[in-house]
Amino acid sequence: MSAGDSLQVHSGQATTSPPAWRELAATFCIAVATIGFAPVLHLANPALAIAVEVLVGIAIVVAVPTYAPAIAIFVLFFQNLFVSILSPLVPLPSDLDFIKGYNFLVCSVMWLATFGLYVLGQRTQSAEVNRIMRWGVVTLAVVSLYFAIGFIQDGQPAAVYLRNIVLPLFLFQLSLLTAATYEVRITPFLVTLAVIIVGCGYVELVFRDVWLAITNSYTFWGFDELKATHSGVWEAQMRATGNVPVGLKDRFSFDFLNTPLLEGFGLSKMLRINGPNMHPISFAYGIGFLALFLFSVGRPLLALAALPLLVFCSVKGALIVVIFVVAAWIATRLIGAVLTLLLGIVGMIAFAVLAIRLGLQIGDYHVIGLMGGLDGFVQRPFGRGLGIGGNLSESYFSIDWSAAQAAGTIDGAVESAIGVLLYQMGVGAFVLLAFYFAMALKAWRLYASSGYLTQGLAGFGVMVVLLNGLFQEEALFAPLALGLMLSLTGLVIGSHVRMQAVAREDTGVEQLTGYQSVA
């Protein structure tokens, strides 16, 4: 069995699967229809759009459940592209924000339908899956409790943070239950998706004006400019950075890796790539994930073709994930999985300590935000509720960054996902983080016994994204960062559980018929 086969476990049933190309084409067609028509339906009637998307999500789980994880990944990558193309028809920024939430609606409905069937017993699972699901439900319950506390105080940011936190958990459980029940052939889909994503990235990189024109990006980003101006985001950013954007391309212009540590090397500003999901940080994590996955399933040339785009996204966190995972793969071959994991954890701790020390010395906003979260945790260890503190809070726009740099901390938590979680959820944050880490360890144990690179990517990838969560909100809250990694983790764990069940069934049949396998 190859590394890619670990995600394509056969059931051993007497059913005939459709040809791979037909299944692939059907998956993409359903995915495009699922999210492509949402903006059009919303412009016609929002209630109709919501009803249709809910019914579509349920229909996918009932009729073609094996497509659900792939469709979830597709809509996370491409929804904003469809929204951008149709943005000239959108009347108000608030409408645009609402339309951009349909990917969360579809993913949530598919998760809820899958979870509902699991609870009703129509998808009988093993004791191992049941144990994982119980801990997942406990984690969701803790998050929901802090959402209720925060919603009473400030409903809108509480709802946004709830969405950001629960979506990776939804993707994990959706993938876990689906892969544990059915044969999920995700590799052909992800390889094809990677080709499309990389193609979009290079078109944007080489033909920027053409890309902006055909995607109606000037209109799409114009709505974002209006919202940023009215909310005070732009004023806060300009005061913090000293940069005053004039045109749209100025907004995409950043110093390489957005750090002052490289100023002495003469690296000039570069135009970041935003990708079809219209967000450079999220796109960078998506590209990094796809490059690693391509390599893990034996597509090294495609993986190498994706890496230049990762550089032009200029996102430190995504580069760190790629470097650490590749190093873990190599180290496993040299010193074994157990020692690699121990040294990897020590290395990540050392990296975090060094980054915090350097960040405090240079006044890095992410480290200052982390310190604010830690201070807030010490002051109120049981938390404040979701939405209280963070980049979405009103106090963010009044931060005096000069004073914060001098003090090395702020009153609140910003720019750090773990800092924000500790500030908002207190000790409850450790339940969430412990669940993530436990699932990563489980995937790594599978890798240690099998050697499948895809399992190693799932295990160590989640750990490195958690590391990045110390210094970046998007690491844990952007769906294409932690969400993709946890989706893959659910697939590899679920596929392994299902393969074990099939092996036990085959052994039982052999014993009943009097035959013994010699394979």
Buried (B, 14 or more C-beta within 10 A) or exposed (E): EEBBBBBBBEBBEEEEEEEEEEBBEEBBEBBBEBBBBBBEBBBEEEEEBBEBBBEBBBBBBEEBBBBBBBBBBBBBBBBBBBBBBBBEEBEEBEBBBBBBBBBBBBBBBBBBBBBEBBEEEEBEBBEBBEEBBEBBBEBBEBBBBBBEBBBEEBEEBBBBBBBBBBBBBBBBBBBBBBBBBBBBBBBBBBBBBBBBBBEBBBBBBEEBEEBBEEBBBBBBBBBBBEBBEEBBBBEBBEBBEEEEBEEBEEBBBBBBBBBEEEEEEEEEEBBBBBBBBBBBBBBBBBBBBBBBBBBBBBBEEBBEBBBBBBBBBBBBBBBBBBEBBBBBBEBBEEEEBEEBBEBBBEBBEEBBEEBBEEBBEEBBBBBBBBBBBBBBBEEEEEBBBBBBBBBBBEEBBEBEBEEBBEEBBBEBBBBBBBBBBBBBBBEBBBBBBEBBBBBBBBBBBBBBEBBBBBBBBBBBBBBBBBBBBBBBBBBBBBBBBBBBBBBBBBBBBBBBBBBBBBEEEEEEEEEEEEEEEEE
